């Protein structure tokens, strides 16, 4: 009997010793299996143990009514827990927490709206290497070309391909999306777009268009074809069955309309 009680006690202690990440991992598996009640129970345990992702997940599903009935009180409580965790973790220089903190301040979730604090948290997340936060900073500072270039470059250096493309186009045209001006620099522009192409092959089609147009560079059909083919291989992996509703399949048609594969001739 004593041995049985010891086994039960050890099992209970083992269950209590699970980390927030272990609870979160189990919750995700159950949720994917559509065992929603069990999953939510484990998300709650992970949240109580300090999992910011779990608290945010629960706040969102109770707000939107995803797999549970809408419950604004529960949603608010989980947002409040999320805010406390995000604020604490951001002070510990955890970039994802700073990004979440910015989102909570900006939208007034679990805390009063405070755009200045949202901006500060986003800026810190960028400094810590979060590309999305850097690009957010670039957009809200778009009227200041110096700040726009700095933040967009940070996002690009942190592997956001779209930011590299935007910065490349800015140098090619001499304007950003807010029409703030900068001196044109074709070499820098092509360098950034080439970097974007290396990170995300679908952007190689943009580079091909530049070599075809001849607006910023001397026309070079052979180089254009090379970049089109790189983009084409990318889209072919995403278009396994011909489907006009699939954006990848439509992109293949657009690329093929621009040159002939038989003789690499641009139409």
C-alpha positions as CSV (number, residue, x, y, z in Angstrom):
1,X,0.0,0.0,0.0
2,X,2.8,2.4,0.9
3,X,4.5,1.6,-2.4
4,X,1.3,2.3,-4.3
5,X,0.9,5.7,-2.5
6,X,4.6,6.5,-3.3
7,X,4.0,5.8,-7.0
8,X,0.9,8.0,-7.1
9,X,2.8,10.8,-5.3
10,X,5.7,10.6,-7.7
11,X,3.3,10.6,-10.7
12,X,1.6,13.7,-9.2
13,X,4.9,15.4,-8.6
14,X,6.0,14.6,-12.2
15,X,2.8,16.1,-13.6
16,X,3.3,19.2,-11.5
17,X,6.9,19.6,-12.7
18,X,6.0,20.1,-16.3
19,X,7.3,23.3,-17.8
20,X,5.1,25.8,-19.6
21,X,6.7,24.8,-22.9
22,X,5.8,21.1,-22.3
23,X,2.2,22.1,-21.5
24,X,2.2,24.3,-24.6
25,X,3.5,21.5,-26.9
26,X,0.9,19.0,-25.6
27,X,-1.8,21.7,-26.0
28,X,-0.9,22.3,-29.6
29,X,-0.9,18.6,-30.4
30,X,-4.4,18.2,-28.8
31,X,-5.7,21.3,-30.6
32,X,-4.4,20.0,-33.9
33,X,-6.3,16.7,-33.1
34,X,-9.4,18.8,-32.5
35,X,-9.5,17.8,-28.9
36,X,-10.3,21.4,-28.0
37,X,-11.5,21.1,-24.4
38,X,-8.3,19.2,-23.4
39,X,-6.2,21.5,-25.4
40,X,-7.7,24.6,-23.7
41,X,-7.1,23.1,-20.3
42,X,-3.4,22.7,-21.1
43,X,-3.1,26.1,-22.7
44,X,-4.4,27.5,-19.4
45,X,-1.8,25.6,-17.4
46,X,0.9,26.8,-19.7
47,X,-0.4,30.3,-19.3
48,X,-0.4,30.0,-15.5
49,X,3.2,28.8,-15.7
50,X,4.3,31.9,-17.7
51,X,3.7,31.0,-21.4
52,X,3.0,34.3,-23.1
53,X,2.0,32.5,-26.3
54,X,-0.6,30.4,-24.4
55,X,-2.1,33.4,-22.6
56,X,-2.4,35.3,-26.0
57,X,-3.9,32.3,-27.7
58,X,-6.6,31.9,-25.0
59,X,-7.3,35.7,-25.1
60,X,-7.7,35.6,-28.8
61,X,-10.0,32.5,-29.0
62,X,-12.3,33.8,-26.3
63,X,-12.5,37.2,-28.1
64,X,-13.2,35.7,-31.5
65,X,-15.3,32.7,-30.4
66,X,-12.9,30.3,-32.1
67,X,-13.9,26.7,-30.9
68,X,-15.3,28.3,-27.8
69,X,-18.2,30.7,-27.1
70,X,-17.2,34.3,-27.0
71,X,-16.4,35.3,-23.5
72,X,-15.2,38.9,-23.2
73,X,-14.5,38.6,-19.5
74,X,-12.2,35.6,-19.9
75,X,-10.6,37.2,-23.0
76,X,-9.8,40.4,-21.0
77,X,-8.4,38.4,-18.1
78,X,-6.1,36.5,-20.4
79,X,-5.0,39.8,-22.1
80,X,-4.2,41.2,-18.7
81,X,-2.1,38.2,-17.9
82,X,-0.5,38.5,-21.4
83,X,0.3,42.2,-20.7
84,X,2.0,41.4,-17.4
85,X,4.1,38.6,-18.9
86,X,5.0,40.7,-22.0
87,X,6.1,43.6,-20.0
88,X,8.2,41.4,-17.7
89,X,9.8,39.5,-20.5
90,X,10.4,42.6,-22.6
91,X,12.4,44.0,-19.7
92,X,14.5,40.9,-20.0
93,X,15.2,41.7,-23.6
94,X,13.0,39.0,-25.2
95,X,12.2,40.4,-28.6
96,X,8.9,38.5,-29.2
97,X,7.6,39.8,-25.8
98,X,8.4,43.4,-26.8
99,X,6.6,42.9,-30.1
100,X,3.6,41.5,-28.3
101,X,3.8,44.4,-25.7
102,X,3.7,46.9,-28.6
103,X,0.6,45.1,-30.0
104,X,-1.2,45.2,-26.7
105,X,-0.5,48.9,-26.1
106,X,-1.4,49.8,-29.6
107,X,-4.8,48.0,-29.5
108,X,-5.6,48.6,-25.8
109,X,-5.8,44.9,-24.9
110,X,-5.3,44.2,-21.2
111,X,-4.0,47.7,-20.8
112,X,-5.0,51.3,-21.8
113,X,-4.0,52.4,-25.3
114,X,-0.7,54.1,-25.2
115,X,0.8,54.7,-28.7
116,X,4.1,56.2,-27.3
117,X,4.7,53.0,-25.2
118,X,3.7,50.9,-28.2
119,X,6.3,52.7,-30.3
120,X,8.9,52.2,-27.6
121,X,8.3,48.5,-27.3
122,X,8.3,48.0,-31.1
123,X,11.6,50.0,-31.4
124,X,13.1,47.8,-28.7
125,X,11.9,44.6,-30.4
126,X,13.6,45.9,-33.6
127,X,16.8,46.6,-31.7
128,X,16.7,43.0,-30.5
129,X,16.4,41.7,-34.0
130,X,12.7,41.4,-34.8
131,X,12.3,42.1,-38.5
132,X,8.6,42.7,-38.4
133,X,9.0,45.4,-35.7
134,X,11.8,47.1,-37.7
135,X,9.5,47.2,-40.8
136,X,6.7,48.5,-38.6
137,X,9.0,51.3,-37.4
138,X,9.9,52.0,-41.0
139,X,6.3,52.4,-42.0
140,X,5.4,54.8,-39.2
141,X,8.5,56.8,-39.9
142,X,8.0,56.9,-43.7
143,X,8.0,60.7,-43.8
144,X,11.5,60.7,-42.4
145,X,13.7,59.2,-45.1
146,X,16.7,58.7,-42.8
147,X,14.6,56.8,-40.3
148,X,12.8,54.9,-43.0
149,X,16.1,53.7,-44.6
150,X,17.5,52.8,-41.2
151,X,14.6,50.7,-40.1
152,X,13.9,49.1,-43.5
153,X,17.6,48.1,-43.8
154,X,17.4,46.6,-40.3
155,X,14.3,44.6,-41.3
156,X,16.2,43.5,-44.5
157,X,19.3,42.5,-42.5
158,X,17.0,40.4,-40.2
159,X,15.9,38.4,-43.3
160,X,12.7,40.1,-44.3
161,X,12.8,39.7,-48.0
162,X,10.0,42.2,-48.7
163,X,11.8,44.9,-46.8
164,X,14.8,44.4,-49.0
165,X,12.6,44.7,-52.1
166,X,11.0,47.9,-50.8
167,X,14.4,49.4,-50.0
168,X,15.7,48.4,-53.4
169,X,12.7,50.0,-55.2
170,X,13.2,53.1,-53.0
171,X,16.8,53.5,-54.2
172,X,15.8,52.8,-57.8
173,X,13.0,55.3,-58.0
174,X,14.2,57.9,-55.5
175,X,11.0,57.8,-53.5
176,X,9.4,55.6,-50.8
177,X,5.7,54.8,-50.5
178,X,5.1,58.2,-48.7
179,X,6.9,60.0,-51.6
180,X,9.7,61.0,-49.3
181,X,12.7,61.6,-51.6
182,X,16.2,60.2,-51.6
183,X,19.0,60.4,-54.2
184,X,18.6,57.5,-56.7
185,X,21.3,54.8,-56.5
186,X,20.8,52.1,-59.0
187,X,23.7,49.9,-57.7
188,X,22.2,49.9,-54.2
189,X,18.8,49.3,-55.5
190,X,19.7,46.3,-57.5
191,X,21.9,45.0,-54.6
192,X,18.9,45.1,-52.2
193,X,16.5,43.5,-54.7
194,X,19.1,40.8,-55.5
195,X,19.3,40.1,-51.7
196,X,15.5,39.8,-51.6
197,X,15.6,37.4,-54.5
198,X,18.1,35.2,-52.7
199,X,15.8,35.1,-49.6
200,X,12.6,34.6,-51.5
201,X,12.8,33.3,-55.0
202,X,9.5,34.6,-56.1
203,X,11.0,38.1,-55.9
204,X,13.4,37.1,-58.6
205,X,10.6,37.9,-61.1
206,X,10.8,41.5,-60.0
207,X,14.5,41.6,-60.8
208,X,13.8,40.0,-64.2
209,X,11.3,42.7,-65.0
210,X,13.9,45.4,-64.2
211,X,16.4,43.8,-66.6
212,X,13.7,43.6,-69.3
213,X,12.4,47.2,-69.0
214,X,15.7,48.9,-69.4
215,X,14.5,51.8,-67.3
216,X,17.1,51.5,-64.6
217,X,19.7,49.2,-66.3
218,X,20.7,48.4,-69.8
219,X,18.4,45.7,-71.1
220,X,19.8,42.2,-70.5
221,X,17.4,39.5,-71.7
222,X,19.7,36.6,-70.8
223,X,19.9,37.7,-67.2
224,X,16.1,38.4,-67.1
225,X,15.5,34.8,-68.3
226,X,17.8,33.4,-65.6
227,X,15.8,35.3,-62.9
228,X,12.5,34.3,-64.4
229,X,13.5,30.6,-64.3
230,X,14.5,30.9,-60.7
231,X,11.1,32.4,-59.8
232,X,9.4,29.7,-62.0
233,X,11.0,26.9,-60.1
234,X,9.8,28.4,-56.9
235,X,6.2,28.7,-58.1
236,X,6.2,25.2,-59.6
237,X,6.8,23.7,-56.1
238,X,3.6,25.5,-55.0
239,X,1.5,24.6,-58.0
240,X,1.5,20.8,-57.9
241,X,-1.9,20.7,-59.7
242,X,-3.1,23.2,-62.3
243,X,-5.6,25.5,-60.5
244,X,-6.5,29.0,-61.7
245,X,-7.4,29.9,-58.1
246,X,-3.9,29.1,-56.9
247,X,-1.7,32.4,-56.9
248,X,1.4,30.3,-57.7
249,X,-0.2,28.8,-60.7
250,X,-1.3,32.2,-62.0
251,X,2.2,33.5,-61.4
252,X,3.6,30.7,-63.6
253,X,1.2,31.7,-66.4
254,X,2.4,35.3,-66.1
255,X,6.1,34.4,-66.2
256,X,5.6,32.1,-69.2
257,X,3.7,34.8,-71.0
258,X,6.9,36.9,-70.9
259,X,9.3,34.6,-72.6
260,X,9.6,31.4,-74.6
261,X,11.3,28.4,-73.1
262,X,12.2,27.0,-76.5
263,X,14.6,29.8,-77.4
264,X,14.7,32.0,-74.3
265,X,13.1,34.8,-76.2
266,X,11.4,37.6,-74.3
267,X,8.0,38.4,-75.8
